[in-house]
Amino acid sequence: MTHGHEVLHMMEGHSYPTRESLIEAIIRRFGPEELFYTCSAEGMTAAELVDFLEARGKFMPAGGDGFTADASKICNH
């Protein structure tokens, strides 16, 4: 399993125009069968992780189109 902050670090410096494009990028990087965990949840698919992170305000608008990770909201452990 991969911690969700690895996905947030992957997003730094990149923008994703849609939720679906982010999910595709996560699957390309970590594989289609990979599950993810965070400090408070585990066993999530890429799509479930995106929903989880979005609900917790971990994303911010990217200059122009799309969104990226909010670096100030990435845990440091």
N, C-alpha and C positions, 0 to 999 in steps of 0.2 A: 504494500500500500504506500501511497505517496501523500505527504502532507500538503494541504491546500496552499501553504505559503510558497511551495515550489511553483505552483501554477501562477501565483501572484508575481513572483520573481520573473517567471517566463514572460509575463505580460509587460513588465517594465520596459519602457522605450518603444513599445509597439502599440498600435491602436487596432481595434477590431470593429468593423462596421456594424456587425450584428451579433446577437447572442449565438446564432448558429455558426458563424465563422470562428468565434472563440472556441466553441465545443469541438469543431473540426481541428483546430490548431492543437488543442489539448490532446485529442486522440492521436494525431500525427506524432506528437512529441512523446507521449507516455504509453501509447498502445491502446487498442480498443477494449481490452479486457481489464485494464488497470482500474483499481478502486482507490478512493481518496478518503482522507480523514482530516479532521481539524481538532482544535482543542476541545470541542464540545460535540462532535459527531463523527461517525466513521461508516465505512462501507458504502460510500457514495459513488455513483457513476459520474462521468464528466458533466453530463447535463444536470444532475442533482447538485454537484458541487457549484456549478455556475449559479443555479437558483439560490443555494445557500449563501454564497458570497455576495450576490446581489442584494439579498434581503438584509444583509448586515452592513451595507454601505461600503463595500470594499472596492467599488469601481467609481471612476470619475470620468466626465466627458473628456475626450481627446480633442485637441485643437482642430476644429473643423468637423469631421465626421467621426462617429463611433465613440468608443470608450476605451479606457485603459485601467490599470490598477492604480489605486490611491496608495502611493508608497508610505504615507504616514499611517496607514492602517494595516501594515503587514507586521505580524508578530515576529519577535526576534529571539526565538529559542530553537 
